[in-house]
Amino acid sequence: HPSRALALIEHGAGQTYRDVDHRGYAGGTGWDRLSLVLAPGPHAANAWRAAYPTLNVVEFGTFHDPYTARPLPKPVAFTFHWDCTITVETRTAWPDWQAEIASVAASGRWPLLGHWHPRWERHARKGGNRLAHWWTSLCVPHVTADTVFTDAGLLVADNTSLLFEFAATGRPVLCLNGRRYRRGVEHGLRFWSHPPGHVLDPGDDLAT
């Protein structure tokens, strides 16, 4: 009801994009009714405060107690953002890394886990989830995010809040760039001020 107070819990790590004004991202237009925002960190919180100066913004962070107490296991998990065309850095880098990942899978040096952004499931209505089919073709089990957190010792991904959440458990991450990503456009967080781990460019040796 329009007269009721409205609170919002910001999703993910709060990544924003300087060339995007969308209500799906922190500080986006269309949230004038908000009374309270719970933000996962200072980047998202500052975006909300800049866009809505009178809004009550509370930073709450993330906490993965069930995962941090576990010993680090061996599997390497991979995940990719869905091919969101809202801006260049929301596009998937999967095509740029297919050959490298296939080579790693074929080597058998490490057990692998496959994952994907939930929006890949939208493609199921348009001929199936291509990423799921690809993991199957490589004989890589595709798993939920919970399994990534409980079973993986390393997360490799292009653009996802899972990078920050996984790094918060004290385990390493590799950030995969795409050929289309623009080095000269500063968005903050993953691009490019605070990537949560080592960053690889297309053409780099993934196995090394």
N, C-alpha and C positions, 0 to 999 in steps of 0.2 A: 504494500500500500504506500502511496506517495508520502504520507505523513509519518511513516515509521523510519526510525534511524536505520542506516545501512552500513554494514562493515564488510570489508573485503580482505581476504587472505591472498597475498601476492603469490603467484605460482613460481615454482622453480627457484633459480638463483637470482632472478630479477634482471636478466640481461635486457638491455634496451638498445635501440638503434637510432642514431641521430637523424637519419633521413626518413623515419617512420613515426607517424602520429596515429596510433591505433589503440583502442581501449583494451586490447589484449596484452599491452605492455605497460610497465610502471609509468604513471604520469600521463597516460593517454587521455584524449578527450572523451567526454560523455559520462564522467563520474562526479558531476556536481552535487549529487545527493549524498555522497559518502560522508559519514561522520568519523569513521575509523578505518585505517589501513594497517594490517600486520605485514611488515616487509621483512624479507629474509636477510637483508644486510644493508650497509650504508649506501651502496650504489642505487638500489631501487628506492630506498627511503628518501634520498636526496632528490630523485626524479619526481617523486610524489610531492615533496615539499615545495619544489620549484614551480610545479604546475598548479598546486592548490595550497597556498600559503597558510590558510586557516585550518587545514585538515589535521586531525590528530593522527600522527604516524608513529608506530611503535616497531622497533627492530627486534625480531625474535630469533633469527638465526636458524640453524638446523642442528639436529642431534640424533646420532645413530648409535645409541648405547648397545643394542643387541649385537651390532657388528664390530664395534671397536674392541670388544673383549675377546674376539675370536682370533686364533693364530692365522697368519696369512697363508692361504692355500695357493696352488700353482696355476690354475687355468687363467688364460688371457681372454678377457671379454672385449668384444667390439660392438659399437652401436653407431648409428648414423641418424642425423636429423632428417625429417621428411623434406621433400623438395618444395619448400615454401617460397613463393615468388614475391613476397612482400618487400624484400630487399636482397641484395646480393649475398650477404653473409648468412641469411637464413636458408640458402640453397644447400642441398646435400653435397658432400664431397665424395660420396660413394663411388661415382664413376672414375674418379681420379685415383682410387686406391684398389680397385677390383683386382688388377693383375698382381699387385704386391701381396694382397691378403690371400689370394688363391695360391701364390707361391709359398707363403708361410704355412697355409693349411696342408699343402701337398708335402711339405718337408717333414711333417709329423714331429717336429721338435718340441712343440708345446700343445697341450690340450686347449682347444678354443671354444668359446661360447659366443653365440650370435644374438644380438638384440636389435631393437629398432624403436624409433620414436612412435608413440601410439597412433599418430596421424597417418602412418603408413597403412594402417588398416582401412583407411578410406579408399585406397587403391584396390581393395579386394572387390569392390563393385565394378572395377574397370579392368578386369582381367586378372585379378589376384594381386596379392602382396608380393611384389617383385623381389624385395629383399629377403622375405621368408623363403621364397622359392630358391633364391641364390644360396642362402645358408644350407638348405637341404642338398643342393647340387654339390656342395663342398663337403658334405657329411659333417657339418658343424651343427650341433644341437642349438636350436633357438629357444631362448629362455626369457623369463620375466625379469623385471628390474630387481625384485627381491632376491632371485637366484644370483644375479650379478653381484649384489652386495654380500651375500653369504658365501659364495663359492670362488669368486675371482680374486687373483692377487694383483692384477693390473687391468686398468680400463683404457681402451683406445677408442677415441671418438672424434667427431668433427665439431659439432656445435650442439651442446646439450647441457642442461643443468646437472645431469648425472656426473659430469666431470668434477664439478665443485663438491657435490655431495660425497662422491667416492673419495676425493682427496681429503675431505674432512675426517675420514676414518683413519688417516695416516698411511694409506696405500697410494702407490704411484699411478699417474695417468699420463697418457700421450695424447696430445691435441693434433689432429690431422687437419691441415689447411687444404682448401680447394683451389684449383687454378683460377677461379673467378673471384676469390676473396681479395678485397682491396686493402693493401697495406697502408695506403695513404689516408684511409678514412677511419678515424678514431671513434669507436662507439663506447669504449669502457669495458671492464670485465674481460671476457674472453677475447675481445677485439679492441685494443691490443694491450691494454694496461696491466691486466692481472690474469693471464692464462694460468690455470692451476697446476701446470706441469710442463714438461718439455714439449716443444712445438716442432712438427715435421712438415716440410713442404713436399708437394708432389715431385717425385723423382728421387727423394731421399730413400735410403735403404731401410725399410721398415724392420727387417729381421735384426739388423745391427742395433 
